[in-house]
Amino acid sequence: MKSLIGCTFGKVCNDIPGACIVLQMILVVVLSSVLGYLFVTQELLQ
């Protein structure tokens, strides 16, 4: 499964050079938002 994702990701990166950077940035922002949201909701609920 991981190799399949790597293969697809590699193809996208080869086709669009800037896509990798953008996708990584979006992933970081989404993860940060989700973790921040979970942290805030947990703090408010207590």
N, C-alpha and C positions, 0 to 999 in steps of 0.2 A: 504493500500500500504506500509506504513512504517513498519507494523508488518511483512509483507511478506518479505521485505528486511532484517529485523532483523532476521527472521527465517533462511533465506538462509545464511546470514552472520554468524550466530551462528553455522550452520552446517559446513560451511567451516572452521571456527575457531576450532571446535571440531576435524575435520579430520586432519587439518594441524595447529598445535599450533602457528608456526611462521608466518603463512599467515596473521593474523590480524595485526601484527606489521608492516609487509612489506607493506600491502595494505594501512594502515594509513599513512605510510611514503611517499608512492607514491602519495597518494591523496594530502598530504600537499605540496609536491614538485610541482605537476601539478598545484594546485591552486595558489601557489606563482608565478610560471612561467607565468601563464595566466594573473594574476593581474599585474605583473611587465611589461609584454609585452604591456598590455592595457595602463598602465601609461606612458610608454616610447613613444608609438605611439601618445598618446594624447598630450604629451609635444612637440614632434617633429612637429606635425601638426599645432600647434599654432604659 
